[in-house]
Amino acid sequence: MTLKELMLEVSSLGFDSPSESEHTLLLAANRALRELFVTAGTLGSFCFYARRSVPDTFIREITFRGGEKTVLPLSGRAFSMTVSGKGRYTVTDRVGKSSEGFDTHGALVRGFLHGDATLTLEGECSFIVSGLATYNEVYSDRIEDIPCADGTRTYNLREMIRDFHSPLALPTDFDGKEIRGASIADGHLTLPAEYSGSVRLCYRRLPRKISSEDTSDIDIPEEYSHLFPLLVASYVWLDREPELAAHYRERYSAEAERLKGESRLSLGSVYNDTNGWA
């Protein structure tokens, strides 16, 4: 069902001039679509292959003494570390210099290197650098994909998966077994340092937003497509004619409850393998 077809369907329910109220209908359609995805329990599945990135060098902890300056050599493609306290670090390589001050109880710092480099630590106060690691192999060009100081890798699911809303469960491996040590928080998936292999995630989908320029079919679960105009109509008349809105809402809800009891959750699937990073 396209937006044009939806407007005609809603018009046939009594909406006098859909062309003059396209903005109202568009808002109603997007509100209805979000609700419909909750009602239908529409799910997605996303798979990718994660390769473990083992640090080539690792320093567990450095205690910096205030008033001094410490210069350490770095090599590889990327580095990560955690800084705690107040001070400044500077990374210098053949491309240039990157310097940043910090005042924190613990902040993760990551960056790419261009050839042999140096890390300079300085400040008036003492601070601690922990988990300073360098990596020759990193399968991404994004800073957020550099492994954390403890070797874990964190993936931004909202960037990786266009229609990601929330996880249905923790990720599993190729055999369907839950990946031990994996966690998801605030749309980010963290994998343990030792894991390497397939990652499969089932998630609740977000609908694709409808725009006035759309000519393609609206992203509606197929079994609910005939009910969608009723739900849209209930939102169209919600403020102007509450009784009419309630009438269409009741018609929609009765049929939706019947479908919900009969149908299984729909599950789409996507697989990515981009040399270990999706």
C-alpha positions as CSV (number, residue, x, y, z in Angstrom):
1,M,0.0,0.0,0.0
2,T,1.5,3.4,-1.1
3,L,0.8,6.7,0.6
4,K,-1.6,7.6,-2.3
5,E,-3.5,4.4,-1.9
6,L,-3.7,5.0,1.9
7,M,-5.1,8.4,1.4
8,L,-7.8,7.0,-0.9
9,E,-8.6,4.3,1.6
10,V,-9.0,6.8,4.5
11,S,-11.0,9.1,2.2
12,S,-13.4,6.2,1.6
13,L,-14.0,6.1,5.3
14,G,-15.4,9.6,5.3
15,F,-12.4,11.9,5.1
16,D,-13.8,14.7,2.9
17,S,-10.6,16.3,1.4
18,P,-7.5,14.2,1.8
19,S,-5.5,16.4,-0.6
20,E,-6.1,19.5,1.5
21,S,-5.2,17.7,4.7
22,E,-2.2,15.7,3.6
23,H,-0.1,17.0,6.5
24,T,-2.7,15.8,9.0
25,L,-2.9,12.4,7.4
26,L,0.8,12.0,7.2
27,L,1.2,12.7,11.0
28,A,-1.6,10.3,11.7
29,A,-0.1,7.6,9.4
30,N,3.3,7.7,11.1
31,R,1.7,7.6,14.6
32,A,-0.4,4.7,13.5
33,L,2.6,2.9,12.0
34,R,4.6,3.1,15.2
35,E,1.6,1.7,17.1
36,L,1.1,-1.0,14.6
37,F,4.7,-2.3,14.9
38,V,4.1,-2.7,18.6
39,T,0.8,-4.5,18.1
40,A,2.3,-6.8,15.4
41,G,5.4,-7.5,17.4
42,T,7.5,-7.1,14.2
43,L,10.9,-8.5,14.6
44,G,14.2,-8.5,12.6
45,S,17.3,-10.6,12.6
46,F,20.8,-9.3,11.9
47,C,24.0,-11.4,11.5
48,F,27.6,-10.5,11.2
49,Y,31.0,-12.0,11.8
50,A,33.2,-10.6,14.6
51,R,36.9,-11.2,14.6
52,R,38.9,-10.9,17.7
53,S,41.5,-8.1,17.8
54,V,44.4,-9.2,20.0
55,P,46.5,-6.3,21.3
56,D,50.1,-6.4,20.0
57,T,51.4,-4.4,23.0
58,F,49.8,-4.0,26.4
59,I,50.7,-2.0,29.5
60,R,48.4,-2.7,32.5
61,E,49.0,0.5,34.4
62,I,51.1,3.7,34.3
63,T,51.1,6.1,37.3
64,F,52.0,9.6,36.2
65,R,53.7,11.9,38.7
66,G,52.5,15.4,38.7
67,G,54.8,18.0,37.2
68,E,56.7,15.5,35.1
69,K,56.5,14.7,31.4
70,T,56.4,11.1,30.2
71,V,56.9,10.1,26.6
72,L,56.0,6.5,25.4
73,P,56.5,5.0,21.9
74,L,53.4,3.7,20.1
75,S,53.2,1.5,17.0
76,G,50.5,-0.3,15.1
77,R,47.2,0.9,13.5
78,A,45.3,1.9,16.6
79,F,45.5,2.3,20.4
80,S,43.2,2.4,23.4
81,M,43.6,3.3,27.0
82,T,41.7,4.5,30.1
83,V,42.7,7.7,31.9
84,S,41.8,8.5,35.5
85,G,42.6,11.9,37.1
86,K,43.5,15.3,35.7
87,G,46.1,15.9,33.0
88,R,46.8,16.0,29.3
89,Y,47.8,13.4,26.7
90,T,49.3,14.1,23.3
91,V,49.6,11.6,20.4
92,T,52.1,12.5,17.7
93,D,52.6,10.6,14.5
94,R,53.7,11.4,10.9
95,V,50.3,13.0,10.1
96,G,50.3,15.4,13.0
97,K,49.6,15.9,16.7
98,S,46.4,15.3,18.7
99,S,46.2,16.7,22.2
100,E,43.4,16.7,24.8
101,G,43.1,17.6,28.4
102,F,41.0,15.4,30.8
103,D,39.6,15.6,34.3
104,T,37.8,12.3,35.0
105,H,37.3,9.3,37.2
106,G,37.8,7.0,34.2
107,A,37.5,7.8,30.5
108,L,38.2,5.5,27.5
109,V,40.5,7.0,24.9
110,R,40.9,5.4,21.5
111,G,42.5,6.6,18.2
112,F,44.1,5.5,15.0
113,L,47.9,5.8,14.4
114,H,49.7,6.6,11.2
115,G,53.1,4.9,11.5
116,D,55.3,5.0,14.5
117,A,54.0,7.5,17.1
118,T,54.6,8.8,20.6
119,L,52.2,9.3,23.6
120,T,53.1,12.2,25.8
121,L,51.6,12.4,29.3
122,E,51.8,15.7,31.3
123,G,50.0,17.7,34.0
124,E,50.4,19.3,37.4
125,C,48.6,16.5,39.2
126,S,49.2,12.8,39.4
127,F,46.9,10.5,37.3
128,I,46.7,6.9,36.1
129,V,46.7,5.4,32.6
130,S,45.5,1.8,32.5
131,G,45.1,-0.8,29.8
132,L,47.3,1.0,27.2
133,A,47.0,-1.3,24.2
134,T,48.0,-1.1,20.6
135,Y,46.6,-3.1,17.7
136,N,48.1,-3.9,14.3
137,E,44.8,-5.3,13.0
138,V,41.5,-3.4,13.3
139,Y,38.7,-4.3,10.9
140,S,37.1,-0.8,10.7
141,D,37.9,2.8,10.0
142,R,35.7,4.1,12.8
143,I,37.2,5.1,16.2
144,E,34.3,3.5,18.1
145,D,35.1,0.2,16.6
146,I,38.6,0.1,18.0
147,P,38.6,-2.6,20.8
148,C,38.4,-1.2,24.3
149,A,41.4,-1.3,26.6
150,D,40.3,-4.7,28.0
151,G,39.9,-6.2,24.5
152,T,36.1,-6.0,24.3
153,R,34.5,-4.6,21.2
154,T,31.5,-2.3,21.2
155,Y,29.1,-2.0,18.3
156,N,26.5,0.8,17.8
157,L,23.4,-1.2,16.8
158,R,21.5,1.9,15.7
159,E,24.2,2.7,13.2
160,M,24.6,-0.9,12.1
161,I,20.9,-1.8,11.8
162,R,18.7,0.8,10.1
163,D,15.4,-0.3,11.7
164,F,16.8,-1.3,15.1
165,H,14.5,-0.4,18.1
166,S,15.5,-2.7,21.0
167,P,16.9,-6.2,21.5
168,L,14.6,-9.1,21.9
169,A,17.3,-11.1,23.6
170,L,21.1,-11.3,23.9
171,P,23.0,-12.3,20.8
172,T,23.7,-15.9,19.9
173,D,26.4,-17.7,17.9
174,F,26.0,-19.7,14.7
175,D,24.6,-22.7,16.6
176,G,22.0,-20.6,18.4
177,K,23.9,-20.6,21.8
178,E,24.0,-17.4,23.8
179,I,27.3,-15.6,23.6
180,R,28.7,-15.7,27.1
181,G,29.8,-12.3,28.4
182,A,28.0,-10.3,25.7
183,S,25.8,-7.4,26.8
184,I,23.6,-4.7,25.3
185,A,23.0,-1.3,26.8
186,D,21.7,1.9,25.3
187,G,21.7,0.5,21.8
188,H,25.3,-0.7,22.0
189,L,26.4,-4.4,21.8
190,T,29.6,-5.3,23.7
191,L,31.3,-8.6,22.9
192,P,33.9,-10.2,25.2
193,A,37.6,-10.0,24.3
194,E,37.9,-13.8,23.6
195,Y,34.9,-14.2,21.3
196,S,35.4,-14.7,17.6
197,G,32.7,-16.0,15.3
198,S,29.2,-15.3,14.0
199,V,26.9,-13.0,15.9
200,R,23.1,-13.3,15.4
201,L,20.8,-10.7,17.0
202,C,17.0,-10.8,17.1
203,Y,15.5,-7.3,17.6
204,R,12.3,-5.3,17.6
205,R,12.0,-3.3,14.4
206,L,11.3,0.4,13.9
207,P,9.0,1.2,10.9
208,R,10.4,3.2,8.1
209,K,9.0,6.8,8.4
210,I,6.4,7.8,5.8
211,S,7.2,11.0,3.9
212,S,5.1,13.0,1.4
213,E,7.5,12.1,-1.4
214,D,7.2,8.3,-0.9
215,T,5.9,6.4,-3.9
216,S,7.0,3.0,-2.6
217,D,4.9,0.7,-0.5
218,I,4.6,1.6,3.2
219,D,6.4,-0.7,5.5
220,I,3.3,-2.5,7.0
221,P,3.2,-6.1,8.2
222,E,1.3,-7.8,5.5
223,E,-1.3,-9.4,7.7
224,Y,-2.3,-6.0,9.1
225,S,-2.3,-4.0,5.8
226,H,-6.1,-4.1,5.5
227,L,-6.5,-2.7,9.1
228,F,-4.0,0.1,8.7
229,P,-6.5,2.6,7.2
230,L,-8.8,2.1,10.2
231,L,-6.0,2.9,12.6
232,V,-4.9,5.9,10.6
233,A,-8.5,7.2,10.5
234,S,-8.7,6.9,14.3
235,Y,-5.8,9.3,14.6
236,V,-7.1,11.6,11.9
237,W,-10.3,12.3,13.8
238,L,-8.8,12.0,17.3
239,D,-9.0,15.7,18.1
240,R,-11.9,16.8,15.9
241,E,-14.4,14.0,16.3
242,P,-13.5,11.8,19.3
243,E,-16.6,9.6,18.9
244,L,-15.8,8.8,15.2
245,A,-12.1,8.2,16.2
246,A,-13.3,5.7,18.9
247,H,-15.5,4.0,16.4
248,Y,-12.5,3.2,14.0
249,R,-10.3,2.4,16.9
250,E,-12.7,-0.2,18.1
251,R,-13.0,-1.8,14.7
252,Y,-9.2,-1.9,14.4
253,S,-8.6,-3.2,17.9
254,A,-11.1,-6.1,17.6
255,E,-9.5,-7.4,14.4
256,A,-6.0,-6.8,15.6
257,E,-6.6,-8.8,18.7
258,R,-7.8,-11.7,16.6
259,L,-4.8,-11.5,14.3
260,K,-2.4,-11.3,17.3
261,G,-3.7,-14.5,18.7
262,E,-3.5,-16.4,15.4
263,S,-0.3,-15.1,13.7
264,R,3.3,-15.7,14.6
265,L,5.8,-12.8,15.0
266,S,7.2,-11.9,11.6
267,L,11.0,-12.1,11.3
268,G,13.1,-10.5,8.6
269,S,16.8,-11.4,8.3
270,V,19.9,-9.6,7.2
271,Y,23.5,-10.9,7.1
272,N,26.6,-8.8,7.0
273,D,30.2,-9.9,6.7
274,T,32.6,-7.1,6.1
275,N,35.8,-8.7,7.1
276,G,34.6,-8.9,10.7
277,W,32.8,-5.6,11.1
278,A,29.3,-4.8,10.0
